[in-house]
């Protein structure tokens, strides 16, 4: 009789255990089915990404709290860059960014494609699994410690950040990340963080509170129902934050000394000075006593050079930005530009030790000089000086484009709105010697033009030496990470 009771009790326990397990599995499956996960590649400093990041990582998450975004930033996090190539090898996703991957067959690449189609993609994929390199997995069942690289996982008003590639305590971090109410976590024994600043392309998202769990940082806001706050400028973070979002190993900002150095090399270019002297000589021949015409024609010519060189700079930066959108090239881009500066410096030094007129990439080719002289000889008024200044800029490019290409390559890595002040100052320095010459000629008329031309010819090797040394030093500093 006692045995029957024991068997009966055991039977009840087994049935209860099976029922409980089935219920837990069903609940887990329900949780997985209720969410969608998308893989997103972006880069801080990528102009196209600056248009898409707020849409994908803020607007979409606020409207769809059941969506998880697995973000890989590839410009500042060097561990993430090879993953773009790996995803392309596995799923033919393409190598450009921004890139949103939903399935092996479906991916959106480029700002317009993502912005125009992301809502439809989410609507059509309400139960989308995370596409990993080896398989797909629902986020609830995903082992986040096994994720390659240093991902950031976004959902609604919170974010989970991998501090390094050697992850630990991921399951515990994910458990809290999925908790409906994060306020209770503040009472835990984990290390507390405040004002966690997460960089996007073009701005930052700031989370007011967070904790560190092993190799992960979980961040959220005071009010768990609110969306993340944003800031367009730097926001101070608490000293308790154990990570720095920006990698110091990837130079991403140009410095004012670099701008001044490159602009100075361009400004002392012998052929640019020669063109201006030719223009002023033409004005003096036409009207040797008209000081007013000299100053107006000179300023008109310089204004044309300034405006169109500014426009050329924007075109150069745009071209490099398109090249930089290909991530594997973008990763080596800074070093390529540094190498170009060193090579150009060597060419300038060659003209110091063994000077020949019309040097490659350092002076105007000899074949162009008669054409330029003929065009300039037609200057008779300030208006014609401006028009001819526009045409002359095309002929000046072969001998002045070197430093401009270098500065354009560096500026292409910046957020678009930040490049204009650098470009303005660069071109202001570029035309400064021209302005000084015009003022000097206005003061002393024809004799000054002849003196300036003779000084240029006498010191042309020294001008090449100065330009070469500046470019060489700048290139070496860039290679060393300065």
C-alpha positions in Angstrom: 0.0 0.0 0.0 2.8 2.3 0.9 4.5 1.5 -2.5 1.3 2.5 -4.4 1.2 5.8 -2.6 4.9 6.4 -3.4 4.4 5.5 -7.1 1.3 7.7 -7.3 3.2 10.7 -5.8 6.1 10.1 -8.2 3.7 10.0 -11.1 2.2 13.4 -10.1 5.7 14.9 -9.9 6.6 13.6 -13.3 3.5 15.0 -14.9 4.0 18.3 -13.1 7.6 18.5 -14.3 6.7 17.7 -17.9 3.9 20.3 -17.8 6.2 22.9 -16.3 9.0 22.2 -18.9 6.5 22.4 -21.7 5.2 25.7 -20.4 8.7 27.1 -20.1 9.6 26.0 -23.5 6.3 27.4 -24.9 7.0 30.7 -23.1 10.5 30.8 -24.5 9.3 30.1 -28.0 6.7 32.8 -27.6 9.2 35.3 -26.5 11.4 34.4 -29.5 8.5 34.6 -31.9 7.5 38.0 -30.6 10.8 39.6 -31.6 12.7 40.5 -34.7 16.5 40.9 -35.0 18.5 42.7 -37.7 22.2 43.1 -38.3 23.4 46.6 -39.1 26.9 47.7 -40.3 27.7 51.4 -39.9 30.7 53.7 -39.3 31.2 56.8 -37.2 32.2 59.6 -39.5 30.5 58.1 -42.6 28.3 60.9 -44.1 25.7 58.4 -45.5 25.6 56.6 -42.1 24.9 59.9 -40.4 21.6 60.0 -42.4 20.7 56.4 -41.5 21.9 55.9 -37.9 19.1 58.0 -36.3 16.5 56.2 -38.4 17.7 52.7 -37.6 19.0 53.2 -34.0 16.5 55.7 -32.7 13.3 56.2 -34.7 12.8 52.5 -35.6 13.5 51.3 -32.1 11.1 53.8 -30.6 8.3 52.7 -32.9 9.0 49.0 -32.7 10.0 47.9 -29.1 10.1 44.3 -30.2 13.0 44.9 -32.6 16.6 44.2 -31.8 19.4 45.8 -33.8 22.8 44.0 -33.7 25.1 46.9 -34.7 28.7 46.6 -35.9 30.6 49.9 -36.1 33.6 49.4 -38.4 35.5 52.7 -38.5 36.5 53.0 -34.9 36.2 49.4 -33.8 38.9 47.5 -35.7 37.7 44.1 -34.5 34.4 44.7 -36.4 35.9 45.6 -39.8 36.7 42.0 -41.0 33.1 41.0 -40.2 31.8 43.1 -43.1 34.0 41.0 -45.4 33.0 37.8 -43.7 29.3 38.6 -44.1 29.9 39.4 -47.8 31.7 36.1 -48.3 28.9 34.2 -46.6 25.8 36.0 -47.9 27.0 38.3 -50.8 25.9 41.4 -48.8 28.3 43.9 -50.5 31.1 45.8 -48.9 29.5 49.3 -48.6 27.9 50.9 -45.6 25.4 51.6 -44.1 24.2 48.1 -44.5 21.1 46.5 -43.0 20.9 42.7 -43.2 17.5 40.9 -42.6 18.1 37.5 -44.2 20.5 35.6 -46.5 18.5 36.8 -49.5 17.4 40.3 -48.3 19.7 43.2 -47.4 19.5 47.0 -47.8 22.7 48.9 -48.7 23.1 52.7 -48.8 21.2 55.5 -47.1 18.3 55.9 -49.5 17.6 52.2 -49.7 17.5 51.8 -45.9 15.5 54.9 -45.2 12.9 54.2 -47.9 12.4 50.5 -47.1 13.1 49.8 -43.4 9.5 50.2 -42.2 8.3 47.7 -44.9 11.1 45.3 -44.0 10.1 45.3 -40.4 6.4 44.9 -41.2 7.1 42.0 -43.5 9.5 40.3 -41.1 7.7 40.4 -37.7 9.5 37.3 -36.4 13.0 37.7 -37.9 15.9 35.8 -36.5 19.4 37.3 -36.1 21.5 36.3 -39.2 24.8 35.1 -37.9 27.8 34.0 -39.9 27.2 30.3 -39.3 23.4 30.2 -38.7 20.3 32.2 -37.7 19.1 32.5 -34.1 16.2 34.1 -32.3 17.6 36.7 -30.0 16.2 35.2 -26.9 18.1 31.9 -27.6 21.2 33.7 -28.8 24.5 33.2 -26.9 25.8 36.7 -27.1 29.2 35.8 -25.7 29.7 33.8 -28.9 29.1 36.8 -31.1 32.3 37.9 -33.1 33.8 41.3 -32.8 32.5 44.0 -30.5 28.8 44.4 -31.2 26.3 46.9 -29.7 22.8 45.5 -29.2 20.0 48.0 -29.3 16.4 47.6 -28.2 13.8 50.3 -27.4 15.3 52.5 -24.7 18.4 50.4 -23.9 21.7 49.2 -25.2 24.1 46.3 -24.5 27.7 47.1 -25.4 30.5 44.6 -25.7 33.6 46.1 -24.1 36.1 43.7 -25.8 36.2 40.8 -28.1 36.8 38.3 -25.2 33.3 38.4 -23.8 32.1 36.9 -20.5 28.9 36.9 -18.4 26.9 37.4 -21.6 23.9 35.3 -20.4 23.6 37.2 -17.2 23.9 40.5 -19.1 21.2 39.4 -21.6 18.9 38.3 -18.7 18.9 41.9 -17.3 18.8 43.4 -20.8 15.5 41.6 -21.5 14.0 42.5 -18.1 10.8 44.5 -18.4 11.8 46.9 -15.6 15.4 48.0 -15.3 14.8 50.1 -12.2 15.4 47.0 -9.9 18.8 46.5 -11.4 20.0 49.7 -9.7 19.9 47.8 -6.4 22.3 45.1 -7.7 25.9 44.8 -6.7 27.2 45.5 -10.2 29.4 48.5 -11.0 27.2 51.6 -11.5 27.7 53.9 -14.5 26.2 57.3 -15.4 25.9 59.4 -18.6 27.0 56.7 -21.0 27.8 58.4 -24.3 27.5 56.2 -27.4 28.7 57.6 -30.7 26.6 57.6 -33.8 27.7 59.0 -37.1 27.2 62.7 -36.7 26.1 62.8 -33.1 25.8 60.9 -29.8 23.2 59.0 -27.9 23.4 59.5 -24.1 22.0 57.0 -21.6 21.6 58.3 -18.1 22.3 55.0 -16.2 24.0 51.7 -16.6 25.9 48.8 -15.1 28.9 46.7 -16.0 28.3 43.0 -16.1 31.5 41.1 -17.0 32.6 42.3 -20.4 29.3 44.0 -21.1 27.8 47.4 -20.3 24.0 47.6 -20.0 22.8 51.2 -20.3 19.3 52.8 -20.1 17.5 55.9 -19.1 15.9 57.0 -15.8 12.5 56.4 -17.2 12.4 53.0 -18.8 9.6 53.9 -21.0 11.3 56.9 -22.6 13.6 56.9 -25.6 17.3 57.7 -25.4 18.4 61.3 -25.2 20.6 62.6 -27.9 23.3 65.2 -28.1 25.1 66.8 -31.0 28.2 67.8 -29.0 30.5 66.0 -26.6 28.8 64.9 -23.4 30.9 64.3 -20.3 30.8 60.7 -19.1 31.2 59.5 -15.5 34.7 58.5 -14.5 33.2 55.1 -13.6 32.8 54.2 -17.3 35.2 51.4 -18.1 35.4 51.9 -21.9 36.2 54.6 -24.4 34.0 54.4 -27.5 36.6 56.1 -29.8 39.6 54.0 -30.6 42.8 56.0 -30.4 44.4 53.7 -33.0 42.2 55.0 -35.8 43.0 58.7 -36.6 39.6 60.2 -37.5 40.1 64.0 -37.1 42.3 66.5 -38.9 44.2 69.0 -36.8 44.6 72.7 -37.5 48.5 72.3 -37.8 47.9 69.8 -40.6 45.6 72.3 -42.4 48.0 75.2 -42.0 51.0 73.1 -43.1 49.3 71.8 -46.3 47.8 75.2 -47.1 51.2 76.8 -46.7 52.8 74.3 -49.1 50.1 75.2 -51.6 50.5 79.0 -51.0 54.2 79.1 -51.7 53.9 77.0 -54.9 56.1 78.8 -57.5 53.7 78.4 -60.4 50.7 79.9 -58.5 52.9 82.9 -57.8 54.0 83.0 -61.4 50.5 83.1 -62.7 49.5 86.0 -60.5 52.6 87.9 -61.6 51.7 87.4 -65.2 48.2 88.6 -64.5 49.4 91.8 -62.8 51.9 92.4 -65.6 49.1 92.2 -68.1 47.1 94.8 -66.2 50.1 97.1 -65.9 50.8 96.9 -69.6 47.2 97.8 -70.5 46.9 100.6 -67.9 50.3 101.3 -66.2 49.0 104.3 -64.2 45.6 102.9 -63.1 46.2 101.8 -59.5 42.5 101.4 -59.0 42.3 98.9 -61.9 45.3 97.0 -60.5 43.7 96.5 -57.1 40.3 95.7 -58.4 41.5 93.3 -61.1 43.9 91.6 -58.6 41.1 91.1 -56.1 38.7 89.9 -58.8 41.3 87.3 -60.0 42.0 86.1 -56.4 38.3 85.9 -55.6 37.7 83.7 -58.6 40.6 81.4 -57.6 39.3 81.2 -54.0 35.7 80.4 -55.0 36.6 77.7 -57.5 39.3 76.1 -55.4 36.8 75.9 -52.6 34.4 74.1 -55.0 37.2 71.8 -56.2 37.9 70.9 -52.6 34.3 69.9 -52.1 34.4 67.7 -55.2 37.7 66.1 -54.1 36.2 65.3 -50.7 33.1 63.9 -52.2 35.1 61.6 -54.5 37.1 60.3 -51.5 34.0 59.9 -49.5 32.6 57.5 -52.2 35.9 55.6 -52.1 35.8 55.6 -48.3 32.4 54.0 -48.3 34.2 50.7 -49.2 35.2 49.6 -45.8 38.4 47.6 -46.6 39.8 50.6 -48.4 38.6 53.0 -45.7 40.6 51.2 -43.1 43.8 51.9 -44.9 42.8 55.3 -46.3 44.6 57.4 -43.7 47.9 55.6 -44.3 47.5 55.9 -48.1 47.1 59.6 -47.7 50.1 59.8 -45.4 52.1 57.9 -48.0 51.0 60.3 -50.7 52.2 63.2 -48.7 55.7 61.6 -48.3 55.9 60.8 -52.0 54.9 64.4 -52.9 57.5 65.7 -50.4 60.2 63.6 -52.1 59.2 65.1 -55.5 59.5 68.6 -54.0 62.9 67.8 -52.6 64.0 66.4 -55.9 63.3 69.9 -57.4 65.6 71.4 -54.8 68.6 69.1 -55.5 68.0 68.8 -59.2 65.7 71.5 -60.5 64.0 71.4 -63.9 61.1 73.6 -64.8 57.7 71.9 -65.1 58.4 69.2 -62.5 55.8 66.4 -62.2 53.2 67.3 -59.6 55.2 70.3 -58.4 55.0 72.9 -61.2 52.8 73.7 -64.2 53.8 71.5 -67.2 55.8 73.4 -69.8 53.2 72.6 -72.5 50.5 74.5 -70.6 52.5 77.7 -69.9 52.0 79.4 -73.4 48.3 78.8 -73.2 48.0 80.3 -69.7 50.1 83.3 -70.8 47.9 83.9 -73.8 44.7 83.7 -71.7 46.1 86.1 -69.0 47.2 88.6 -71.6 43.5 89.2 -72.4 42.9 90.7 -68.9 41.9 94.4 -69.2 39.2 94.9 -66.6 38.2 93.5 -63.1 35.4 91.6 -64.7 37.6 89.9 -67.3 40.1 89.2 -64.4 37.4 87.3 -62.6 36.4 85.3 -65.7 39.9 84.5 -66.6 40.7 83.6 -63.0 38.1 80.8 -63.3 39.8 79.3 -66.4 43.3 79.7 -64.9 42.3 77.6 -61.9 42.0 74.6 -64.3 45.6 75.1 -65.5 46.8 75.7 -61.9 45.4 72.3 -60.7 48.2 70.1 -62.1 50.8 72.0 -60.0 48.8 72.7 -56.9 46.5 69.6 -56.6 49.0 67.5 -54.6 48.5 69.1 -51.1 44.8 69.7 -51.9 44.3 66.0 -52.6 45.9 65.1 -49.3 43.8 67.5 -47.3 40.7 66.3 -49.2 41.5 62.7 -48.3 41.8 63.6 -44.6 38.7 65.8 -44.6 36.6 63.0 -46.3 36.8 61.1 -43.0 35.0 63.9 -41.1 31.3 64.6 -40.7 30.2 66.7 -43.6 29.2 69.8 -41.7 32.6 70.0 -40.0 34.7 70.2 -43.2 33.6 73.7 -44.3 35.6 75.7 -41.8 38.7 73.7 -42.5 38.3 74.2 -46.3 37.6 77.9 -45.8 40.8 78.5 -43.8 42.9 76.3 -46.1 41.9 78.4 -49.2 42.3 81.6 -47.2 45.9 80.7 -46.5 46.3 79.6 -50.1 45.4 83.0 -51.5 47.2 85.0 -48.7 50.5 85.5 -50.7 48.4 86.6 -53.7 46.7 89.3 -51.6 50.1 90.5 -50.3 51.5 90.7 -53.8 48.5 92.7 -55.1 48.8 95.2 -52.2 52.5 95.5 -52.8 52.0 96.1 -56.5 49.3 98.7 -55.8 51.8 100.5 -53.6 54.8 100.3 -55.9 53.4 99.6 -59.3 55.5 98.0 -62.1 58.8 97.8 -60.4 57.4 95.6 -57.6 56.0 93.1 -60.1 59.5 92.7 -61.7 61.1 92.4 -58.2 58.6 89.7 -57.1 59.2 87.7 -60.3 63.0 87.9 -59.9 62.7 86.9 -56.2 60.6 83.9 -57.2 63.1 82.7 -59.8 66.0 83.2 -57.5 64.5 81.3 -54.6 62.5 78.7 -56.5 64.7 75.8 -55.2 64.3 77.0 -51.6 60.5 77.1 -52.1 60.6 73.5 -53.2 62.8 72.6 -50.3 60.4 74.2 -47.8 57.4 72.5 -49.4 59.2 69.1 -49.5 60.2 69.2 -45.8 56.7 70.2 -44.6 55.1 67.4 -46.7 57.6 64.8 -45.5 57.3 65.7 -41.9 53.5 65.8 -42.1 53.3 62.4 -43.8 55.6 60.7 -41.2 53.6 62.2 -38.3 50.4 60.9 -39.9 51.9 57.4 -40.3 52.9 57.4 -36.7 49.3 58.2 -35.7 49.6 61.9 -34.9 
